[in-house]
């Protein structure tokens, strides 16, 4: 059980709800506990999400290739699970 209760999407502040929905679309992860956990402090996570969402969804490379690159970098740097 987390020390900080995560909010349900409908409990998030309006701005966070929109960012959460966009993040779900980009990551295909409907849970996104990090965003829901930071729902108590939207000013902390909102700036990061404004940076992260375009980084994750935009660009010239496809999503599959980006993920393969992340995995390769993790393997090469010893950051493998």
Secondary structure, 3 states (H helix, E strand, C coil): CCCCCCCCHHHCCHHHHHHHHHHHHHHCCCCCHHHHHHHHHHHHHHHHHHHHHHHHHCCCCCHHHHHHHHHHHHHHHCCCC
